Amino acid sequence: MKNIEKYYNNTESETPRGNVKYFIEKVKCNPHKAIDLGCGAGNDTVYLIKNNWNVIAIDREDVSERIYNRLNQEERKRLKFQKQEFEKIELEKSDLIVANYCFPFCNKNKFDELWDKIKSNLFKNGYFVGNFFGLNDSWNGIKTEMIFLSRDEVMSLFNDFDIVFFNETENDALTGLGKLKHWHLFNIIAKKK
């Protein structure tokens, strides 16, 4: 089994990410159009759809069937899947962009371009919900093509946003492939000004 299939199989039964649950439960904005970048097994996508969002789920692998199988007929009408790579991504204007555990997998030389596309395709008063890997992450220095940011670097990305929620976490936990690593994450919810 390819590692990517093992990853999807291992993570498909996980709950949606905490920042997405927080957004749905606490921010309480009217659901419209969302993009889930690097949707993986589709846990955040499914959760958003079940909370009445129309979602464009984007991943570099075709995981559409995995997601469709977890939705009923009515819910499937609110899903659009696109197979895209971050380095060439095309986005549509949206009210919400979710990006959990995906930015490190964008070539770090293309990250600024990706971030500009995210900002320009988020409507005014739209929300970003996602996370970034920090400098203390155990992959930093090992996976040199990945992007790792300091707290100040993360905060500078959100000069045109109001921060709704922000936290920094560090812990040792398993990856989606079942390997132990040290995680350093910045979780953020921000509203575009």
Summary of the structure (lengths in Angstrom):
residues: 193
radius of gyration: 15.8
end to end distance: 45.1
largest distance: 45.7
contacts: 589
relative contact order: 0.16
helix: 32%
strand: 33%
